[in-house]
């Protein structure tokens, strides 16, 4: 039995056995069935992330200690 995976490699997004072009420049907030991919957490969010890029996310985490 295979494990379903969501990953971003280069300019392609792979969701299970499906493959499509990446829509966002950084891979943050990549949409999938009404959810948004967070590369930092390696999981989906209900709403888009408020940060404009992964660097902003990392700065917030460094200043506050967590997301």
Secondary structure, 3 states (H helix, E strand, C coil): CCCCCEEEECCEEEECCEEEECCCCCCCCEEECCEEEECCCCEEECCCCCCCCHHHHHHHHHHHCCC
